[in-house]
């Protein structure tokens, strides 16, 4: 795979700088001190498109399972050339329902590129010379559930465990507290220990220390008698799972939840791929997620030894820019983000962009939980973020459950 350096590196390096720069007074059109529902997202995007017609175009690029629009934004200075004649960078956010910060970061990028044009030299140079394609909220169904707390009837029943039945093994609220919690059991062979300063927190047991707990999974029972708990319930949080793309996809791997009936069977995933295929000037791909505070590069589904040597310098060079700005390490999804290399993540968006389109592709995992939780533990204010474990009579055994 041969990648021309100016087309691959300049848009991506510029994006790293833009997305994480602090807001100026001119950018205070929407408050980012809370998460926004789809109506607010739509209103903000439509307002920006009206206010900046020579810098931004807004279009509906698809519809979700529940019929919500998936918005696509094109950002460039039309007076310096047509978008299709400029090197392009693709950015999206909020693939997973609960990872709302990814969508907010993508929305902030749209806001920054429009409102700071003409006053910020970096923004102005970027918009004059490049084009940015942004799908700020890939999963409007799931995000709406998380933001509003309102669950609809499941419109997309699935067979996650491959037994020919749909949604037959959901989670259950065993102790009647209105929450679906995490279950743990005492197990000296387990890998988890209670935190020394607050027993409500579980941590990986330090080296040499005997285990105390084993995480069983989400609260519930084995409804279908296959020896697993809650592996085939209603998706309920939108159909996007980052497992439905046509690289490494495998229909028989029931652990790849949300993989769909076939590659791109889910309308949100198909909208992403169709959009990129319709814009062959796209040279880089970044998708915002929210886990771990890290920058992930390909592959997710196989080891580095299959990388062409000519590609790695680009990942390393652009990755250093990202690390310098964010402090996040750049790692291989397979080597550093996969707990079991025999069961890697299959059918991911980032791998599709790299393998099928030759794009320098990244997953930026925002949010660095350890640096946030530890001060809360030390200050004894951790009660704001977790609740007590409670003992519950499980139909099969004693378990303790909690919700974070």
Secondary structure, DSSP 8 states (H G I E B T S, - for coil): ----HHHHHHHHHHHHHHHTS---GGGTTS--SS---HHHHHHHHHHHHHHTTTTEEEEEEEE-TTS-EEEEEEES-GGG--GGGSEEEEEEE--STT-HHHHHHHHHHHHHHHHTTTTSHHHHHHHHHEEEEEES-S-HHHHHHHHH------SS---TTSSS-SS-B----TTSSS---EEEEE-TT-SEEE-SS-TTSEEE--TT----EEEEEES---TTSSS-SS-B----S-S--S--SSSS--TT-TTSTT--SSTT-SHHHHHHHHHHHT-TTEEEEEEEE-SSSEEEES-SSS-GGGS-HHHHHHHHHHHHHHHHHH---EEEHHHHS-S-GGG---S-HHHHHHHHH--EEEEEE---HHHHHHHHHHHT-GGGT----EEEE-SSSEEEEE--
